[in-house]
Amino acid sequence: MISFVNEVVLITGANSGIGEATAIAFAAAGASVYGTARNESTLAAARASHPRIHWVKMDVRDGGATRVAVEQVVAEAGRLDVLVNNAAGASAASKSMAIVFGSAARA
Ligand SMILES: NC(=O)c1ccc[n+]([C@@H]2O[C@H](COP(=O)([O-])OP(=O)(O)OC[C@H]3O[C@@H](n4cnc5c(N)ncnc54)[C@H](OP(=O)(O)O)[C@@H]3O)[C@@H](O)[C@H]2O)c1
């Protein structure tokens, strides 16, 4: 297995499905994993199911919220190495998320 020790990974829509499986795999590979869920109830359930993952509230359709969430990750973890933009398919929101990530990576 490839090691992701000391890598900071952000996964959108990590509370279920492919995003959840990806978060578990990155955590098993040693990464510091930040997962997003989009409302308080799914956030609470995700925290209970996966306490080793850091959870952040984010709806990828909300450009302001994505910026705040990425800034929160960078402030806590010191940097952001990998974005897995899993939520919401190949939408315009995904493009905006990638732009926010690009800004954080250059900061
Ligand atoms: N499953 C497949 O066969 C397949 C095939 C090709 C591509 N994909 C793509 O792979 C990705 C994951 O698929 P999946 O089957 O695991 O999907 P899923 O079970 O629907 O999970 C998507 C995750 O994204 C979250 N999400 C959806 N809209 C969001 C938004 N606006 N903001 C933040 N989070 C949002 C969901 O949160 P909630 O729990 O709140 O809904 C959920 O945690 C998707 O982008 C999908 O298009 C999947």
The ligand as a MOL file (V3000), in Angstrom:
LIG
                    3D

  0  0  0     0  0            999 V3000
M  V30 BEGIN CTAB
M  V30 COUNTS 48 52 0 0 0
M  V30 BEGIN ATOM
M  V30 1 N -21.6440 5.0980 -7.8190 0
M  V30 2 C -21.3040 5.0250 -9.1210 0
M  V30 3 O -21.4860 4.0010 -9.7980 0
M  V30 4 C -20.6400 6.2070 -9.7970 0
M  V30 5 C -20.2780 6.1130 -11.1360 0
M  V30 6 C -19.6450 7.1990 -11.7710 0
M  V30 7 C -19.4010 8.3570 -11.0510 0
M  V30 8 N -19.7680 8.4260 -9.7530 0 CHG=1
M  V30 9 C -19.4770 9.6680 -9.0350 0
M  V30 10 O -18.7530 9.3650 -7.8420 0
M  V30 11 C -19.1420 10.2680 -6.8180 0
M  V30 12 C -19.6500 9.5180 -5.6060 0
M  V30 13 O -20.6400 8.6190 -5.9850 0
M  V30 14 P -21.5050 7.8440 -4.9180 0
M  V30 15 O -22.2480 6.7930 -5.6440 0
M  V30 16 O -20.6620 7.4680 -3.7450 0 CHG=-1
M  V30 17 O -22.5550 8.9900 -4.5400 0
M  V30 18 P -23.4440 9.2000 -3.2410 0
M  V30 19 O -23.6270 7.9530 -2.4760 0
M  V30 20 O -24.5990 9.9450 -3.7370 0
M  V30 21 O -22.5030 10.1100 -2.3610 0
M  V30 22 C -22.2140 11.3500 -2.7130 0
M  V30 23 C -21.7130 12.0800 -1.4510 0
M  V30 24 O -21.6570 13.4020 -1.8450 0
M  V30 25 C -22.4420 14.1710 -0.9430 0
M  V30 26 N -23.0280 15.3010 -1.6400 0
M  V30 27 C -23.9160 15.2950 -2.6490 0
M  V30 28 N -24.1790 16.5510 -3.0460 0
M  V30 29 C -23.4170 17.3580 -2.2620 0
M  V30 30 C -23.2360 18.7530 -2.1710 0
M  V30 31 N -23.8920 19.6150 -2.9690 0
M  V30 32 N -22.3630 19.2340 -1.2530 0
M  V30 33 C -21.6940 18.4040 -0.4490 0
M  V30 34 N -21.8240 17.0710 -0.4560 0
M  V30 35 C -22.6830 16.5590 -1.3660 0
M  V30 36 C -23.4920 13.2440 -0.3920 0
M  V30 37 O -23.9760 13.7810 0.8230 0
M  V30 38 P -25.4590 13.4220 1.4250 0
M  V30 39 O -25.2500 12.1750 2.2240 0
M  V30 40 O -25.7930 14.6160 2.2300 0
M  V30 41 O -26.3670 13.2240 0.2280 0
M  V30 42 C -22.6630 11.9750 -0.2570 0
M  V30 43 O -21.9080 11.9920 0.9250 0
M  V30 44 C -20.2140 11.1860 -7.4130 0
M  V30 45 O -19.6020 12.3900 -7.8370 0
M  V30 46 C -20.7370 10.3870 -8.5960 0
M  V30 47 O -21.2030 11.2600 -9.6130 0
M  V30 48 C -20.3740 7.3870 -9.1120 0
M  V30 END ATOM
M  V30 BEGIN BOND
M  V30 1 1 1 2
M  V30 2 2 2 3
M  V30 3 1 2 4
M  V30 4 1 4 5
M  V30 5 2 4 48
M  V30 6 2 5 6
M  V30 7 1 6 7
M  V30 8 2 7 8
M  V30 9 1 8 9
M  V30 10 1 8 48
M  V30 11 1 9 10
M  V30 12 1 9 46
M  V30 13 1 10 11
M  V30 14 1 11 12
M  V30 15 1 11 44
M  V30 16 1 12 13
M  V30 17 1 13 14
M  V30 18 2 14 15
M  V30 19 1 14 16
M  V30 20 1 14 17
M  V30 21 1 17 18
M  V30 22 2 18 19
M  V30 23 1 18 20
M  V30 24 1 18 21
M  V30 25 1 21 22
M  V30 26 1 22 23
M  V30 27 1 23 24
M  V30 28 1 23 42
M  V30 29 1 24 25
M  V30 30 1 25 26
M  V30 31 1 25 36
M  V30 32 1 26 27
M  V30 33 1 26 35
M  V30 34 2 27 28
M  V30 35 1 28 29
M  V30 36 1 29 30
M  V30 37 2 29 35
M  V30 38 1 30 31
M  V30 39 2 30 32
M  V30 40 1 32 33
M  V30 41 2 33 34
M  V30 42 1 34 35
M  V30 43 1 36 37
M  V30 44 1 36 42
M  V30 45 1 37 38
M  V30 46 2 38 39
M  V30 47 1 38 40
M  V30 48 1 38 41
M  V30 49 1 42 43
M  V30 50 1 44 45
M  V30 51 1 44 46
M  V30 52 1 46 47
M  V30 END BOND
M  V30 END CTAB
M  END
